[in-house]
Amino acid sequence: MKKVIVLLSIMVLFLTGCAVKRLDDENISQNIKVLLSENPHLYNVFYEGYKYYLPKGIRFVDKEDYNAILRDTNNDVYYLFVDAISYYHEEENTYETRSDVHFSKKLDYNDKSGYLQIEEIEGKYFIQFVFHYVKLEAYVSEDHLTDVITNMCCILRSFQFNDTVLESLIGENILDYKEENYTLFKADSSKENFLDVVEREETEKYKKDIEDEKIDIDY
């Protein structure tokens, strides 16, 4: 009987993921502390050199090498960058907090470091969330800010690197980031590029919608 209860508990935890604890809009700092301090050891995404947990409702849009594009049920897009090179070389967290943005905090939980920076740009919020050598970026409305940061916490806290695999990949120069390598601890390094990508994707989506709505009148 005890075994059944334990198995049911594990199934509930796996299915709910981060849905149990939501972020409080009025106290982002306290709530990310609660979420990032936990270490649930849940994984449902496995790749060469790392694994992590993707919360229910978030799906892959695209993936290339160690980077990916995700989308949630609110149609918000997340850009994910995995810096295995910096992890391998144990790069130090050099982020410096800022007083001129909506939110800025250096993070350190469970021997993992990073930062969260939220910047208001043209009525929306540009999020840069780094934790344990993984970065998530998103550009969202205020109404979706809490959900997005909660999802980001769930993803980032779950990342587990495979040192043996990375040793092999990096040692054989299979991982070669070249000019695409991201300096995760410099928050200003990707803002312009990120917003350019968002604008380009929105333009391409608009053009596609227009094309789809065209009616062929040639008989």
Sequence and secondary structure as in RCSB ss.txt:
>XXXX:A:sequence
MKKVIVLLSIMVLFLTGCAVKRLDDENISQNIKVLLSENPHLYNVFYEGYKYYLPKGIRFVDKEDYNAILRDTNN
DVYYLFVDAISYYHEEENTYETRSDVHFSKKLDYNDKSGYLQIEEIEGKYFIQFVFHYVKLEAYVSEDHLTDVIT
NMCCILRSFQFNDTVLESLIGENILDYKEENYTLFKADSSKENFLDVVEREETEKYKKDIEDEKIDIDY
>XXXX:A:secstr
 HHHHHHHHHHHHHHHTTTTS   TT HHHHHHHHHH       EEETTEEE   TT EEEEEETTEEEEE TT 
 EEEEEE HHHHHTT        SSSSEEEEEEETTEEEEEEEEEETTEEEEEEEETTEEEEEEE GGGHHHHHH
HHHHHHHH EE HHHHHHHHHTT    GGG   TT GGGSHHHHHHHHHHHHHHHHHHHHHHH      
